[in-house]
Amino acid sequence: MARRRESTVFFPWEKKRGLLGVVGRARGRLLLSVVAVIAFVVLVWSREEHAASLRATRATLTTTTRAVTAYRADHGGKCPASLSDLVAGGYTRDVPIDAWGRPLRLTCPGRRDAASFEVSSDGPDGLPGGLDRVE
């Protein structure tokens, strides 16, 4: 007598195993799509936030440069000792800070031109003279 082998019935979710089986299912594909979209949005948001910080810092540098130029015009070409002198003289309301909350740096005389000055930011990492400084 030959024994008959019993046939087995599988539900659709029981056949595929492992990661490829999960991705093949509708819920797995939906979850993977949602995670990919969220990761993309976070990436774009972080890049735009960094670019906005750079733009804001450059705008602050421009207004501070104009204030130092006005100070020098009123004081016979002499640079202010610090940026707080601009506040005391009424050239700015507050000590200028960059987008990361740190005060700007005033270098007088400038590194490139001895008759000039430079206003810069330490950048996102906050290291003086670092590679990501904003000038």
C-alpha positions as CSV (number, residue, x, y, z in Angstrom):
1,M,0.0,0.0,0.0
2,A,1.3,3.3,-1.0
3,R,0.8,6.2,1.3
4,R,-0.6,9.3,-0.2
5,R,1.1,12.5,0.6
6,E,-1.2,15.1,2.1
7,S,-1.4,18.3,0.2
8,T,-0.8,21.6,2.0
9,V,-2.6,24.8,1.4
10,F,-0.7,28.0,2.1
11,F,-2.2,31.5,2.5
12,P,-0.5,34.1,0.4
13,W,1.4,35.6,3.3
14,E,2.8,32.3,4.3
15,K,4.7,31.5,1.1
16,K,7.3,34.2,1.0
17,R,9.8,34.4,3.9
18,G,12.5,36.9,4.8
19,L,13.1,40.5,3.7
20,L,12.1,40.0,0.1
21,G,8.9,38.4,1.2
22,V,8.1,41.4,3.3
23,V,8.9,43.8,0.5
24,G,6.7,41.8,-1.9
25,R,3.7,42.3,0.3
26,A,1.5,45.3,-0.1
27,R,1.8,46.5,3.5
28,G,5.6,46.1,3.4
29,R,5.8,48.1,0.1
30,L,3.7,50.8,1.7
31,L,5.8,51.0,4.8
32,L,9.0,51.1,2.7
33,S,7.6,53.9,0.6
34,V,6.6,55.9,3.6
35,V,10.0,55.5,5.2
36,A,11.7,56.5,1.9
37,V,9.5,59.7,1.6
38,I,10.2,60.7,5.2
39,A,13.9,60.2,4.8
40,F,13.8,62.3,1.6
41,V,11.9,65.1,3.4
42,V,14.3,65.1,6.3
43,L,17.3,65.3,4.0
44,V,15.8,68.2,2.0
45,W,14.8,70.0,5.2
46,S,18.2,69.8,6.8
47,R,20.0,71.0,3.6
48,E,17.5,73.9,3.3
49,E,18.0,74.8,7.0
50,H,21.7,74.9,6.5
51,A,21.4,77.1,3.4
52,A,19.0,79.4,5.2
53,S,21.5,79.8,8.1
54,L,24.2,80.7,5.6
55,R,22.0,83.3,4.0
56,A,21.1,84.8,7.3
57,T,24.7,85.0,8.4
58,R,25.7,86.6,5.1
59,A,23.0,89.2,5.5
60,T,24.2,90.0,9.1
61,L,27.8,90.2,7.8
62,T,26.7,92.8,5.1
63,T,24.8,95.0,7.6
64,T,27.7,94.8,10.1
65,T,30.2,95.7,7.4
66,R,28.1,98.7,6.5
67,A,28.0,99.7,10.2
68,V,31.8,99.4,10.6
69,T,32.2,101.5,7.4
70,A,30.0,104.2,8.8
71,Y,31.8,104.1,12.2
72,R,35.2,104.5,10.4
73,A,33.8,107.4,8.3
74,D,32.7,109.2,11.5
75,H,35.9,108.4,13.4
76,G,38.6,109.4,10.9
77,G,39.2,105.9,9.5
78,K,39.8,104.3,13.0
79,C,38.3,100.9,13.5
80,P,36.1,100.1,16.5
81,A,37.9,98.2,19.3
82,S,35.1,95.6,19.3
83,L,31.6,95.2,17.8
84,S,30.1,96.4,21.1
85,D,31.4,99.9,20.2
86,L,29.0,99.8,17.2
87,V,26.1,99.4,19.7
88,A,27.5,102.2,22.0
89,G,27.8,104.5,19.0
90,G,24.3,103.8,17.7
91,Y,25.3,102.0,14.5
92,T,23.6,98.8,15.4
93,R,21.0,97.8,18.1
94,D,22.7,94.7,19.3
95,V,26.0,93.0,19.0
96,P,25.8,91.2,15.7
97,I,25.5,87.4,16.0
98,D,25.5,84.7,13.3
99,A,22.7,82.2,12.7
100,W,24.3,79.8,15.1
101,G,24.1,82.2,18.1
102,R,27.8,83.2,18.2
103,P,29.1,86.8,17.9
104,L,30.8,87.8,14.7
105,R,34.5,88.5,14.5
106,L,36.0,91.9,13.6
107,T,39.6,91.9,12.3
108,C,41.1,95.3,11.9
109,P,43.4,95.7,10.1
110,G,42.3,93.1,7.6
111,R,44.4,90.1,6.7
112,R,44.4,90.9,3.0
113,D,44.6,94.7,3.1
114,A,46.2,96.6,6.0
115,A,44.0,99.7,5.3
116,S,40.8,97.6,5.5
117,F,38.9,95.4,7.9
118,E,37.2,92.0,7.9
119,V,34.0,90.8,9.5
120,S,33.5,87.0,9.6
121,S,31.6,84.2,11.3
122,D,33.1,81.1,12.7
123,G,30.5,79.0,10.9
124,P,28.4,76.1,12.1
125,D,31.2,74.3,14.0
126,G,32.3,77.4,15.9
127,L,36.0,76.9,15.4
128,P,37.9,80.2,14.9
129,G,39.3,80.3,11.4
130,G,37.8,76.9,10.6
131,L,37.2,75.6,7.1
132,D,33.4,76.4,7.3
133,R,33.7,80.0,8.4
134,V,31.6,82.6,6.6
135,E,33.1,85.8,5.3
